[in-house]
Structure formats: C-alpha cells, structure tokens
C-alpha cells in the first residue's frame, strides 16, 4: 500500500499537470459511474491527507481516491494510450493524462463528507498544518503496542508499514512496547524523524532510512538513488538477516494483520 510520501507526490504531480484546466473525464470500465458529472469541468486543486486524495472540482464535487493495497496511477503526455486493464478513471487535457486502476475507493464526496473524513484522520507529517500533540496525548494513555498505534490513521495519517518499522528502529523502540510506556520525548523524536524522512521519500520516490555510517558499503553522504537495495532499510523485509548496526538477526511477526520487523537487540522490549 502506498504510504503518505507517494500519495502527496501524486497530489503534487497531478495538480501541476491538471489543476486549473478543463478536463475530459471518463471511466472506460464503468467502475466510476459519476465520471460524466465531471467531464468538461475545471479541476480546482488536488489535496492529499495521509493516504487519501481529493480532486476538487467544486464544493460538493470532490473525487475521493484511496488506493488501498492494489490501486495505482499511470501518467503521461498525450496522446492517450490504448485502453488497458481495469481502467477505472481517466482524466486528460490537450497535453497530459492520468489513469487510475484498482483503487479501494473512487467516489464523489460533498464538502461535508470530505471534512468528516479529514476530521477522523490524525496528524500528517507531510502537511504544514499538522499538530501532533493530540496524537502524543492519545498514545501516552494507551496500553496498545506502539507498533499498532503508529499504523492507526486516526493517530498519525500517512505512516504505513515501512515507515512504522524504520521509525521505531531509528528510535530504538520495540514495536511491542505499550504506547503509555513511550516517553513524550521519544514520541516527539519519532515525529521529527518522520517529518524529515517522509518529504525526502516523496521527492525521491524511494524510502531510504539508513544512515551512511551504518551501511556496509558506506561512501559517505551520497544521493539516495545510489544506495543499494540491500542497504536502504534497517529492518523492513530484512528478517533473518543481520542487523546493520549490531549483527543480531532481524525478526518479524504478524501485528494487526500486517508484518512488523524489528531488531531484538537494538529494540529490546
């Protein structure tokens, strides 16, 4: 599932290509029957919040997109490519096109429904208006494992499985530690780290969380695209491999329907 960095990147790219322009909109496979309501209208803006996208055509014409596990966008310059696969939504101008396939949700929200959605979401590290203090207060009251709380979009919006694993590793906190046992200073450190790593991943389209000094083939500070796939993460999908810092074997287990990864030495319970 795309995490917040990818969702915000889509919003930025689609706004640059389509916002302020009158669009052609259709749904080749019929999966978005309201496409005709938008055809010929001007897209005003594209908003991202956590893992949700809003394509605003008017006060009560907001296309809500949640990609879920299998949704994705394709983009390009005109002409339109041949229709292929389960093409749910297509938007285009004289110069650019965007296609959507496989999303969990693609439907029209009115302003009230959109506002209600945003009100349910927690602080988004990629938004300048984010206030993480309510999230800190909630976590400090909960006995639930911090590994589950970080994935709760009502607490922090946009953090997914990769960032969950890597932020906790960088903070040296076990994903099994109860939220109420994570100090306020530790929570603020996690938030600060997310506010640094997620914008970088948005720009690079690659989540790199390792520090140069911890990479086996460290060459100092280098662009993220030159870091090998084996060195981009500390623990995510590195189960049964040695920790890059201490050498202990990285562990994994199911947590809340997803797989969590951690180092049993660097992140002792």
N, C-alpha and C positions, 0 to 999 in steps of 0.2 A: 504494500500500500504506500503510495507517495506520502512523504511527510511534508511538514509545513514549508520547508525550503522550496520544494518542487511546485507546490500549489501557488506560492507567492511568485515564483518565476513565471508560471503560466499566466497569472494575472498581469504581470508587468509586460510580457511579450504580447499578449492578446490586446491589451489596452493600446500599446504602441502601434499595432497593426490595424486595429478595427475601431477603436473609440473615436467618437466624433464624426463617424461616417455612416451613411445609409447602407444597410446590409441586405444582402439576399440571404434568406434563411429557409432551410428545408430539412426534412427528415426522411431520407431515402428508404429506410426500413420501417417507417411508421412508428418507431419507438418513442417519438416525441411529437404527439399529435397536435400540440399547440404551436408548432413552428409557423403555421400560416398567420398567426396573430402578430408575429414579429417581422415577417417578410416586408421589406421596404421601410422599416423603421430605423431610426438612428440609435446606435449604441452609445449611451452617455458615458459610462465608466465600467470598469471591471474591479471588483473588490474581492480581496482574499482575507479570510479569517480562519486561522487554524487549518483544517483540512477541507474547508468549504469555499466555493467560488460563487460570486454573484455577478451576473451580467445584467447591468441595469439599463433597461430600455425606457423605463418610466417609473413613476412612483409605485404603481401596482403591477408592473411588468418586469419582474426580476427573475432571470433564469438561474435557478439554484442548481449547482453541479457538485456532487460528491462522488469522487472517482471510486472509492472503495478499494477492494483488492485487485480488481481487474480492469478498471477504467483507464483510459489514456487518451491523449490528444495527439493528432498529427497536424503539422502546419507546413505551409509553403507559399510560393509565389504562383500566381496564375500562369497558365490555365489550370482549371480544376483537374485533378487526376481522375481516372475511371473509378466509378463506384465499386467498393470492395468491402466484403465482410459486413458485419452488423453495424453499419454506419447510422448512428442514432441521430446525430445533429451535425449540420454543416452550415457554416457562416462564411460569406465571402464578399469581397469588394472587387473593384476592377484590377487590384494588384495583389491581394493576399487572400488566403483561405485558411480555415481552421476546421478540423473534423474531430468529432468525439465518438468514441466507441466504448462499450462495456461499463459505463458508469453505474454505480449503485443507485444514484438518483439524478434525474434531469427533469425538472418540472418548474412551473411558474409559481413564484411566491408573490404575494402582495406585500406592501411595506410592513404591515403588522406582523405577518408571519416571519418575514426576514428579521425584524427587530427581535422577535421572540427567540429565534434561533441564536442570534448573537448574544442575547442575554443569558442563554444557557451555557455558553462557552467560557472557558477560563482565559487567563492572560496568555496572549500570543507573543512570544519573544521577537517576532518579526514585525510587530506593529509598534509605532512610536507612541500610541496612546495606551499601551499596556500598563496595567497596575498589578504587580504580582503579590502585593501584600495580602489580599483576601485568600489567595492560594496558600501562602505560607501559614496563615492562621488556621485554615482548614486542615492542612497536613499535620500541624502540631497537635491537633485534637484527635487524630485518628490512630487506631491500633493496626489498621491495614498496612500491609507491606509497602514500602516506598516504591518498589518496582511496579506495583499496581497503580498507585496514586499518580505516578508520572505519566501513565498512559490514559488516565481519566481525563477526557477532553473538557469536562466541566471544571477541572482544576487548572490544567495547562493545555492550551489549544495548539495543536500542530506537532507536538512531540510524539514520535512513533517508536517502533521497536529498536531501530538503530540508535537514535539519539538517547532513548532510555538506557540502553546498555552502556553506551560510551560516556554519557554524562555521569552516571553512577561510578563507572570505573575511574574516571578522571578525578572524582571527588573522594575516591577510596571508601565508598559506602556500599555495603551489601544490599542487593535488591530485596532481600528478605527482612531487613531491619524495619520495625514498625515506624510509621510516619511520626508518631509522637516522640520517638527517640532520636529523630534527626534534628539537630540544633538549628536555630534561626540563622546563625552564621553559615552553616553548611547549605541551607536552602538558598540563601542569597548568593552563595558561591556557585551553586548549580545554575541558578537563573542567569547570573553574569556570564557563565560559560556558554549557556545556550544562546544568549544574545550575541556572542562572538562567533560560535561555530555555525549557527544556522544561516546567518547572512552570507558567510563565506561559502557554504554549500549551495545557497541559492545562486550565487554568482558563478560557481564552478561547475554546477550540475554533478558534483561528486562530493560525498561526505567523507572528509578526511579529518580524523580526530586525534591521530598520533602526533606527538611532539617530535621534532627532528632528532633530539638526543636519544629517543627511545627506539628509533628504527635501526634494525641490524645493519642496514647499508646506508646509514646516515651520511649525507653530503652537505650538512648544514641546512640553512633555510633555502628551500627550493620550491618552485611552483607545485601546486597540488597535483597537477596532471602528470608530473614526473615521478610521483611516489608510486611504487609498485602495489598491485592489488593485495599482496600479502602483508603490506605494511600500513594500509590506510586506517585500520581499526585495531583497537586493543583487544576486544573480546567478542564483538559481534561476529557470529558464524566462525569463530576460531576455536570451537570446542575440540577437545583432545589435542590441542596444540599448546606449545609452551607460551606462557605469558612473556611478552616482550620486555618486561621490567624485571620480574623475579624468577621466571623459568618454571613456575608451577603450571600444572595442566589446567587449561580453561574448562570450566564446567558449563552445563546447560540443563534446564528443566522447564517444564510447562508452567506457566503462570498466567492465569486469567485467559486461557485459550491461545496464548502466544508463547513463543520460546524466549526465555530470558537467558542471558550469558553473563558469566562473571568469573573473576579470579578468586579462588578460595583463600589465597594468601594476602593479596593486595586489598581485598574487600572482605575481611573477616567479619562474621556476624557479631 
